[in-house]
Amino acid sequence: MNLAEIIKSLNLKIISGKLNPETKIKGVYVSDLLSDVMGNAKAGDLWITLQSHKNIIAVAELKDICAILIINGGQPDEETIKKSREDDILLLGTDESAFSMAGRIYELFKKHELL
């Protein structure tokens, strides 16, 4: 499944970065602990978190994460947005919870027979 489909289906907001319509999502990782993401997320994952500081960009780049979805209406500061542009990391946003987003994305994966 590609990232553009998920953004459209879930009405996600692009906070920063350029959407490459060809970007495929290989999985989803939900965590707010940077060390957990560094140890367990996989390349191509969509990362769901409430964190919005600039260190999330470094972790996403390190793990080759396809995009970061900031939940609960969180808004990154200008420094984080600037870093996401510099490092070409797509930042997405939603007012919904991590539980809601994970469940909805799970259903999309199931619908596309990716599970």
PyRosetta script that sets phi, psi and omega in degrees:
from pyrosetta import init, pose_from_sequence

init()
pose = pose_from_sequence("MNLAEIIKSLNLKIISGKLNPETKIKGVYVSDLLSDVMGNAKAGDLWITLQSHKNIIAVAELKDICAILIINGGQPDEETIKKSREDDILLLGTDESAFSMAGRIYELFKKHELL")
pose.set_psi(1, 141.9)
pose.set_omega(1, -179.9)
pose.set_phi(2, -97.8)
pose.set_psi(2, 159.5)
pose.set_omega(2, -174.9)
pose.set_phi(3, -63.2)
pose.set_psi(3, -36.9)
pose.set_omega(3, -180.0)
pose.set_phi(4, -60.1)
pose.set_psi(4, -38.9)
pose.set_omega(4, 178.0)
pose.set_phi(5, -62.6)
pose.set_psi(5, -43.1)
pose.set_omega(5, -179.5)
pose.set_phi(6, -66.4)
pose.set_psi(6, -43.2)
pose.set_omega(6, 179.6)
pose.set_phi(7, -59.7)
pose.set_psi(7, -45.4)
pose.set_omega(7, -179.4)
pose.set_phi(8, -68.7)
pose.set_psi(8, -47.5)
pose.set_omega(8, -177.0)
pose.set_phi(9, -62.3)
pose.set_psi(9, -35.0)
pose.set_omega(9, -176.2)
pose.set_phi(10, -102.1)
pose.set_psi(10, 2.8)
pose.set_omega(10, 178.8)
pose.set_phi(11, 54.8)
pose.set_psi(11, 48.6)
pose.set_omega(11, 179.5)
pose.set_phi(12, -82.4)
pose.set_psi(12, 150.2)
pose.set_omega(12, 179.4)
pose.set_phi(13, -94.9)
pose.set_psi(13, 133.6)
pose.set_omega(13, 172.1)
pose.set_phi(14, -86.0)
pose.set_psi(14, 114.8)
pose.set_omega(14, -179.7)
pose.set_phi(15, -84.7)
pose.set_psi(15, -42.9)
pose.set_omega(15, -176.1)
pose.set_phi(16, -158.7)
pose.set_psi(16, 149.5)
pose.set_omega(16, 176.4)
pose.set_phi(17, 100.6)
pose.set_psi(17, 169.0)
pose.set_omega(17, -179.0)
pose.set_phi(18, -105.1)
pose.set_psi(18, 133.0)
pose.set_omega(18, 177.2)
pose.set_phi(19, -84.5)
pose.set_psi(19, 120.9)
pose.set_omega(19, 171.5)
pose.set_phi(20, -91.7)
pose.set_psi(20, 114.1)
pose.set_omega(20, -176.0)
pose.set_phi(21, -60.4)
pose.set_psi(21, -16.6)
pose.set_omega(21, -179.0)
pose.set_phi(22, -89.3)
pose.set_psi(22, -8.6)
pose.set_omega(22, -176.6)
pose.set_phi(23, -62.4)
pose.set_psi(23, 123.5)
pose.set_omega(23, 178.6)
pose.set_phi(24, -98.1)
pose.set_psi(24, 142.9)
pose.set_omega(24, 173.9)
pose.set_phi(25, -96.5)
pose.set_psi(25, 124.9)
pose.set_omega(25, 179.6)
pose.set_phi(26, -93.9)
pose.set_psi(26, -21.8)
pose.set_omega(26, -179.3)
pose.set_phi(27, -174.2)
pose.set_psi(27, -175.6)
pose.set_omega(27, 179.8)
pose.set_phi(28, -135.0)
pose.set_psi(28, 139.1)
pose.set_omega(28, 175.6)
pose.set_phi(29, -127.4)
pose.set_psi(29, 130.3)
pose.set_omega(29, -178.4)
pose.set_phi(30, -116.6)
pose.set_psi(30, 115.0)
pose.set_omega(30, 177.7)
pose.set_phi(31, -168.4)
pose.set_psi(31, 151.0)
pose.set_omega(31, 175.6)
pose.set_phi(32, -109.8)
pose.set_psi(32, -2.4)
pose.set_omega(32, 178.6)
pose.set_phi(33, -96.2)
pose.set_psi(33, 116.7)
pose.set_omega(33, -177.8)
pose.set_phi(34, -59.6)
pose.set_psi(34, -39.9)
pose.set_omega(34, -179.9)
pose.set_phi(35, -64.3)
pose.set_psi(35, -34.8)
pose.set_omega(35, 177.4)
pose.set_phi(36, -65.8)
pose.set_psi(36, -44.1)
pose.set_omega(36, 178.9)
pose.set_phi(37, -63.7)
pose.set_psi(37, -43.3)
pose.set_omega(37, 179.3)
pose.set_phi(38, -61.3)
pose.set_psi(38, -35.6)
pose.set_omega(38, -177.2)
pose.set_phi(39, -84.7)
pose.set_psi(39, -21.7)
pose.set_omega(39, -169.2)
pose.set_phi(40, -130.3)
pose.set_psi(40, -23.0)
pose.set_omega(40, 179.2)
pose.set_phi(41, -68.6)
pose.set_psi(41, 155.2)
pose.set_omega(41, -178.5)
pose.set_phi(42, -117.6)
pose.set_psi(42, 156.3)
pose.set_omega(42, 176.9)
pose.set_phi(43, -56.2)
pose.set_psi(43, 135.8)
pose.set_omega(43, 179.1)
pose.set_phi(44, 89.3)
pose.set_psi(44, -3.1)
pose.set_omega(44, 177.9)
pose.set_phi(45, -73.5)
pose.set_psi(45, 151.7)
pose.set_omega(45, 165.2)
pose.set_phi(46, -93.2)
pose.set_psi(46, 125.5)
pose.set_omega(46, -176.9)
pose.set_phi(47, -99.9)
pose.set_psi(47, 122.5)
pose.set_omega(47, 176.9)
pose.set_phi(48, -102.7)
pose.set_psi(48, 125.1)
pose.set_omega(48, -177.0)
pose.set_phi(49, -155.3)
pose.set_psi(49, 161.0)
pose.set_omega(49, 171.5)
pose.set_phi(50, -98.0)
pose.set_psi(50, -7.6)
pose.set_omega(50, 178.1)
pose.set_phi(51, -66.5)
pose.set_psi(51, 143.6)
pose.set_omega(51, -179.1)
pose.set_phi(52, -140.1)
pose.set_psi(52, 14.2)
pose.set_omega(52, 179.7)
pose.set_phi(53, -88.2)
pose.set_psi(53, 169.8)
pose.set_omega(53, -171.5)
pose.set_phi(54, -66.5)
pose.set_psi(54, -19.4)
pose.set_omega(54, -179.7)
pose.set_phi(55, -65.9)
pose.set_psi(55, -21.3)
pose.set_omega(55, 177.5)
pose.set_phi(56, -65.0)
pose.set_psi(56, -29.7)
pose.set_omega(56, -179.9)
pose.set_phi(57, -67.5)
pose.set_psi(57, -44.5)
pose.set_omega(57, 179.6)
pose.set_phi(58, -61.7)
pose.set_psi(58, -41.7)
pose.set_omega(58, 179.6)
pose.set_phi(59, -66.1)
pose.set_psi(59, -43.8)
pose.set_omega(59, 179.3)
pose.set_phi(60, -61.2)
pose.set_psi(60, -40.3)
pose.set_omega(60, 178.9)
pose.set_phi(61, -67.6)
pose.set_psi(61, -43.7)
pose.set_omega(61, 179.1)
pose.set_phi(62, -57.9)
pose.set_psi(62, -41.5)
pose.set_omega(62, -175.7)
pose.set_phi(63, -94.4)
pose.set_psi(63, 0.3)
pose.set_omega(63, -178.5)
pose.set_phi(64, 57.1)
pose.set_psi(64, 46.2)
pose.set_omega(64, 178.5)
pose.set_phi(65, -76.2)
pose.set_psi(65, 138.9)
pose.set_omega(65, -174.1)
pose.set_phi(66, -75.1)
pose.set_psi(66, -28.2)
pose.set_omega(66, 178.5)
pose.set_phi(67, -169.9)
pose.set_psi(67, 158.3)
pose.set_omega(67, 175.9)
pose.set_phi(68, -113.9)
pose.set_psi(68, 127.4)
pose.set_omega(68, 176.7)
pose.set_phi(69, -106.6)
pose.set_psi(69, 112.1)
pose.set_omega(69, 179.1)
pose.set_phi(70, -91.5)
pose.set_psi(70, 122.9)
pose.set_omega(70, -173.4)
pose.set_phi(71, -97.6)
pose.set_psi(71, 177.7)
pose.set_omega(71, 175.6)
pose.set_phi(72, 58.2)
pose.set_psi(72, 28.0)
pose.set_omega(72, 178.0)
pose.set_phi(73, 71.1)
pose.set_psi(73, 15.2)
pose.set_omega(73, 179.4)
pose.set_phi(74, -61.7)
pose.set_psi(74, 145.5)
pose.set_omega(74, -178.8)
pose.set_phi(75, -129.5)
pose.set_psi(75, 119.0)
pose.set_omega(75, 178.1)
pose.set_phi(76, -68.6)
pose.set_psi(76, 154.0)
pose.set_omega(76, 177.0)
pose.set_phi(77, -77.8)
pose.set_psi(77, 173.6)
pose.set_omega(77, -176.7)
pose.set_phi(78, -61.9)
pose.set_psi(78, -34.9)
pose.set_omega(78, 179.3)
pose.set_phi(79, -63.4)
pose.set_psi(79, -40.6)
pose.set_omega(79, 178.3)
pose.set_phi(80, -67.5)
pose.set_psi(80, -42.7)
pose.set_omega(80, 178.2)
pose.set_phi(81, -62.3)
pose.set_psi(81, -43.7)
pose.set_omega(81, 178.5)
pose.set_phi(82, -60.7)
pose.set_psi(82, -44.5)
pose.set_omega(82, -179.8)
pose.set_phi(83, -64.5)
pose.set_psi(83, -37.8)
pose.set_omega(83, 179.2)
pose.set_phi(84, -64.5)
pose.set_psi(84, -37.2)
pose.set_omega(84, 177.7)
pose.set_phi(85, -68.8)
pose.set_psi(85, -44.2)
pose.set_omega(85, -179.6)
pose.set_phi(86, -61.3)
pose.set_psi(86, -40.4)
pose.set_omega(86, -175.4)
pose.set_phi(87, -96.2)
pose.set_psi(87, 3.3)
pose.set_omega(87, 177.9)
pose.set_phi(88, 57.1)
pose.set_psi(88, 48.0)
pose.set_omega(88, 176.2)
pose.set_phi(89, -108.7)
pose.set_psi(89, 122.7)
pose.set_omega(89, -179.0)
pose.set_phi(90, -77.3)
pose.set_psi(90, 124.8)
pose.set_omega(90, 175.2)
pose.set_phi(91, -105.7)
pose.set_psi(91, 126.7)
pose.set_omega(91, 178.6)
pose.set_phi(92, -116.8)
pose.set_psi(92, 159.2)
pose.set_omega(92, 179.1)
pose.set_phi(93, -139.6)
pose.set_psi(93, 155.7)
pose.set_omega(93, 175.3)
pose.set_phi(94, -154.5)
pose.set_psi(94, 154.8)
pose.set_omega(94, 173.7)
pose.set_phi(95, -85.3)
pose.set_psi(95, -11.0)
pose.set_omega(95, -176.3)
pose.set_phi(96, -77.5)
pose.set_psi(96, 166.6)
pose.set_omega(96, -179.8)
pose.set_phi(97, -82.2)
pose.set_psi(97, 167.1)
pose.set_omega(97, 175.6)
pose.set_phi(98, -62.0)
pose.set_psi(98, -41.4)
pose.set_omega(98, 179.8)
pose.set_phi(99, -59.1)
pose.set_psi(99, -48.0)
pose.set_omega(99, -179.8)
pose.set_phi(100, -62.7)
pose.set_psi(100, -47.0)
pose.set_omega(100, -178.8)
pose.set_phi(101, -64.3)
pose.set_psi(101, -45.0)
pose.set_omega(101, 179.6)
pose.set_phi(102, -60.6)
pose.set_psi(102, -42.8)
pose.set_omega(102, 179.8)
pose.set_phi(103, -64.8)
pose.set_psi(103, -43.5)
pose.set_omega(103, -179.3)
pose.set_phi(104, -67.1)
pose.set_psi(104, -39.5)
pose.set_omega(104, 177.9)
pose.set_phi(105, -68.3)
pose.set_psi(105, -38.8)
pose.set_omega(105, 176.3)
pose.set_phi(106, -57.1)
pose.set_psi(106, -45.2)
pose.set_omega(106, 179.7)
pose.set_phi(107, -63.6)
pose.set_psi(107, -37.1)
pose.set_omega(107, 176.3)
pose.set_phi(108, -65.0)
pose.set_psi(108, -42.2)
pose.set_omega(108, 177.5)
pose.set_phi(109, -61.2)
pose.set_psi(109, -43.6)
pose.set_omega(109, 179.9)
pose.set_phi(110, -63.5)
pose.set_psi(110, -44.0)
pose.set_omega(110, 179.5)
pose.set_phi(111, -59.5)
pose.set_psi(111, -37.2)
pose.set_omega(111, 179.7)
pose.set_phi(112, -90.2)
pose.set_psi(112, 9.5)
pose.set_omega(112, 177.3)
pose.set_phi(113, 56.1)
pose.set_psi(113, 45.1)
pose.set_omega(113, 178.8)
pose.set_phi(114, -102.3)
pose.set_psi(114, 4.6)
pose.set_omega(114, 179.4)
pose.set_phi(115, -106.3)
pose.dump_pdb("model.pdb")
